[in-house]
Amino acid sequence: MSEKNQTNTSSIISLIVGILSLFIPFIGLILGIIGIVFSRIAVKQINKTSEKGRGLATAGLICSIVGIILQILMVLGLAAFFSVSSSTTF
């Protein structure tokens, strides 16, 4: 196989880390950021080398962004829950 027929490794890593950011609590925020970085690296490499994997990089970027949003909402939800539960008296 020639270089142009291979899938970019960074795009595969981006997709895997992006999917993991959706399902792993708290660490998913960090994984989402890593997924975005790998996605941007993959797109730049694909533009230079004409490798395959642009769709994987895009899917990794989307999963990473959604994972970050879910993690932020989860942290805000937990903060709201504990602030309401600690302010109520019996």
N, C-alpha and C positions, 0 to 999 in steps of 0.2 A: 504494500500500500504506500502510496505517496503521502506526503505531509498534508496536502490539500484535502484528502479524503478522510482525515481523522477528525474526531470530535474534540473540541477544545476541553482540556482538563479543568480549567478554571470555571467553565460553564457548568460542568457536572458537579463540582464542589459547591458552586453557588446554589444549585437546585437542592442538593442534599441538605445543606445548612439552612436554606430557606424553609424547607419542609420541617426540619427539626425545630426551627424557631416557632412554628405554630403549635407544637405539642409539648414542649418542655417548659414548665413554669419557671419564671424568674430568670433562668439562664437564657431563655428565648430572646430576651432583649439584646443580649450580647451577640447571640447567634444571628439575629436579624441584621445587626450592623455589619458583622463579618460577611454575611450573605450579600449585602449591598456592595461591599467593597470588592468581593470576588466577581460579582456580576459586572461591575464597571471595568475591572481588569480584563475579563473575558471578552467583552465587546471591543475593547481597544485591540486586543490580540487578534480577534477574528477579523477586524478591519485590516490589519497589517498582513495576516497570513492567509486569508480566505479559507479558514478552517470551517467545519460545520459546528453547530451548537448555539447559534444566535437565539433560537427558540428556547433552548434550555436556560440560557443566561437571562432571557426576559422572564421566563417562568420563575426562576430563582429570585429575581428582583421583586416580582409581584408577591411571592410567598414571604419574602423577607419583610417587605413593607407591611403586609397584613399581619405577620407575626409580631412586629414591633407595635402596631396599633392595638392588637389583642393584649399584649403584655402590659401596655400602658393603661388600658381600660381595666385590666385585672388588678393592677396596683391601686388605681384610683378607687375601684370598687371595694377593695379590702380596707383602704384608708377610711372610706365613708362608712363602712360597716362598723369598724372599731371605734370611730368617733361618735357614731350614734349610740352604739351599745354602751359606751363608757359614760355618756352623758345622761342616760336614763337612770332614774332612781326608783326603788321599790318601797 
